[in-house]
Structure formats: structure tokens, C-alpha cells
Amino acid sequence: MKEKGNKKTVHGLSWQFADEKEAVYADYLASEAFAREVASNNLTMGIAVSSLIAVISFLGIFDLNSDYANISMLPVIASEWVYLFLLLANLPKLFLPLWLQKHPQAAELEIRICFANLAVNAILSGFTLYTTQEGSSYFFELVLMMMVICVFPYYKAGHGLSLVALSLLMISAIILVNHVQVAWQDAYDLFLFYVIGQACIVLRRYWFRQSSWYNYILHQANGTLFVAAGPMN
């Protein structure tokens, strides 16, 4: 970093003071370039989330046909139907992001589509309670689903919290409707998991913004060096 008078030059870009740097950073976060970075990331991560949930569903169906499988603790809805619905709900989500990668749309539209897909999975995560077999944990598959939903994509402020709230409300409603007796420690651990999930969303947002910003600065600096070098003989 070089200082020129009252200006600071960082990687070929100049700012008057720290507040001007913050203003440039804020402008970048509101720019189409950053929105495109988010859309590209979430399309890829959306494929990863749907793929993992589809695998969980397929393995769940396979497990139900095992000789070692126990009966369901909540036979109100058959476990097979829950897994099948999860599988059918996520298979199309593998092809839509792939199609959008080959046929790009407006960045905000792609971000909203990805968020809608993730919101559906956050709601469906509660229904995994119906797949619990005797002697098994109520929340294991829910934790698996919400872990990948919280960790992989980038969420705008408030969007990640809404997904956590959707999952928590759905699992709470199913517990109350079915009069499920949940041990205090399990309920407490589930609450802690949602808190940690929200923390992961916040940290992921911070890390993504910083890495995207530094890549942008590096790209701008490389462009400045290329222009300064001029045509090669």
C-alpha cells in the first residue's frame, strides 16, 4: 500500500480515507457484479444441496427395505412416502440450476429461484421426523439436511434466518400435532443446532463477501497493470 498525499493506493485503486474505502465496498456489494457472483455460487451450491438430500432420501428408502429396519415411531405418514417425496422434490432442482448455468437469467431472478428451492427443503426437513425408527434419534436427518442448507449457499441478511425459522416452525408444529415426547436434552440440543446453523450462515456471508471483494480488487489491479503495460511489441 502506497500513500500519495492524503490518498491511499491499494492494489492500484485509490481512496481518500477509510470511509471512502467503505463506500466503494458498499457500492460493490450493491453492484450487478456481486449479484452475479452470488447467483453463480448459489446455483452451484443449490445443486450440491439437492444432490445430498436426494442421496439421503435414496439411502433412506434403501434402509427401509433392510432386514435390520425397525418400525416407524410415527406411523401417521409412511416413511417411504416421506423419502420418496424428498427425492422427487429434489431431482428437478438438479436440472433447473444446470439449465440456468447454460442459459443465464437476471442475477436477482436466479438468486430468488435458488432461495425458493432451499426454502422448500427447509420446510420439508421437518417431515423427516416421520421417518424415525424405534431406537433411533428423532432429529438426525433433519440436522443433516439443515447443515448443508446453512453452510453451502450465500444468503442475504434476513434470508438465512427465515430458512432457519421455517425449519424450526415446521418441526415444532409436527411435534405438537403428534404429541411427540421429546427429551429435554434433545430439545435443548436441537435449539443449539439452529443457533449454530444461523451462526454458520452469518460467517458464510462474511467470508463470501470478503473473498469476493478481494477477488474483485485483484481483478481490477490486474486490469490496471495490463493497461499500464501497454501493447507488447
N, C-alpha and C positions, 0 to 999 in steps of 0.2 A: 504494500500500500504506500503510495506517494502522496505528499501534501504539496499543493500548489496554492500559495497564498492562503485563502480561507476555504479552499476546496480540498476534498479528499478524492483520490482516484483509486478505485478498486477494480481490478481486472479490466481496465480500460473504460470504466464508467465513472462519472464524477457526480458527487453530491455536495451541496453546500455544507450541511451539518447532518447530524444523526436523524433529525426529524424529517429532512428531505429524503434520506435513505428509506425511512419508514413509509413515506408517502409513495415512493417508487415501488416498494414491496407490496403495499396495499393495492396499488394500481395493477400490478402483475396478478395478484390473486383474483382481481375482478375482471381480468382480461380473457379474451377468447382463447389465447394460447394456453392458459392454465386450465380453462374449462375442457379443452381438448385433451390435455394430459390426464385430467380426472376421468373423462369419458373412456379414454383408451385403457387406463388402469382398471376401471370398474367392469369393462367388457371382459377383459382377461380374467379378473378375479371372480366375476359372475359365473364364468364357465367353470372355474375351479370349484366354487361353492356348490353349484348344481351337480357337478360330477361327483364330488364327495358325498353329497346327500343321496344321489342316485345309487352310489356304491353301498352306502349304509342301508338303503332300502332293499337292494338286491340281496345283500348278505343277511338281512333280517328275514326275508322270505325263505332263503336257504336254511336258516337256523330253525324256522318253524317246522320244517319238514325233517329235521334231525330226530333221531331216536331219543336224544337227550333233552329235547324241548319239554318244558313244563306247561301247564295250563295257564291261561292269562288271569291276572289278578282283577282285571276289569273287563269282563266278557260282554259289556254293553255294545261295544263295537269290536268286531273280529280283528285280530292283529294283522291278518293277511290283507284286509281291506285298507288298513292304515298304511302299511308298507307299499301296497300297490298304488294307492293314491299319491303318496310321496314320489314314487318312481315316475308315474305318468305326469305329475305336475312339473317335474324337473327335466325330463327328457327334452321337451320343446325348448326349454331355457338353454339347452346346449347349442341348439341350432340358430336361435334368434341372435345371440351375440356374434356368432360366426358370420351370419349374414350381414350384420351391421358393420363388422370389420371389413367386409368386402364391398359394402355399399354404405359408406358413411353418411350419417344424417347430421342435423344440427347437434352440437355437443350437449346442450341442455336437454334435448329430447332423449339422447342416448343415456344420459345420467338419470333421467326420470324413469326410463324403462328399466334400467338396472335396479334402481331403488324399489320399483314396484315388484320386481321378481324377488328381491330379498325380503320385502315386507310380507309377501305371501309365505315364504319359507319360515319367517319368524312366527307367523300365526300358526302354521302347520306344526311347528316344533312342539307346541303344547299337546297335540294329539298323540305324540309318541308315548304319552302316559298309558294309553290303551294297549300298548304292545308289551307292557311289563309282565314278565312271567313270575310265577311264585318263586320266592327266594332271591329275586333279582332287585336291583335298585330302580326306583321309580324314574329317576332323572338322568340316567346315564346317556341315553340317546339324545335327549334334549340338550344336554351340555355339549355333546359332540356337534350337533347342528349349530347351536348358537356360538360356539367357539369359532367355527370357520366364518360365520356371518359377521362376527365382531372384529376379527383380526385381519381378514384379507382386504375388503374394499375400503375406499375412502368415502367418508360421509361428511356432508356439510354440518355445521353446528346445528344441533337440534334433531337432525335426521337420524343419527345413530341412537340417540336417546329414545326416539319414537319407536324404533325397532325393538329395543330392549323392553320398553313399556308394553308393546304389543305381545311379545312372548310372555312376559310376566303376567299380564292380564289374562291371557288365554289359559295358561297353566293354572292360575288361581281359580278361574271360573270352572275348569274341569274338576279340580279338587273339590270345590264346594258343591257342585252339582252331583257328583258321585259319592259325596261324603267319605272321601279318602282320608284315612287316618295316617297322617304324616308325622314321623317323629320330630321332636323339636330340633334336634341336631341337623336332620336332613333339611328342614325348612330354613334353618339358620345358614347352613352351607349353601343352599340354593340362592338365598338372598346375597350372600357374599360373592357367589359366582356372577350374579348380574352386576354387582358393583364393580368387580374386576373386569367384566366384559365392557362396561361403559368406560372404565379407565383405559382399556386397550384401544377403544375407538378414539378417545381423545389423543392418546400418544401416537396412534397411527396417523391421525390427521396432522399432528405437529411434524412428525418425521417426513410425511409425504410432502407437505408444504416446503419444508426446508430443503429436501433433496431436489424437488422440482425447481425451486428458486435458484439453487446453486448450479444446477444444470443449465438453467436459462442464462445466468451470469456467464458461465463458461462458454456457452454458445455465442453470446454477444461479444465476449472478449476475443474469441477465435475469429469472428467476423471482422472485428476492428483490426486485428493483426493482418488478416488476409487483404483488407482494403489498403492498409498502410504499406504492405509489401509491394503492392502494385503488380503489373503484369511481368511475368518472367520472360527473359529473352531466350 
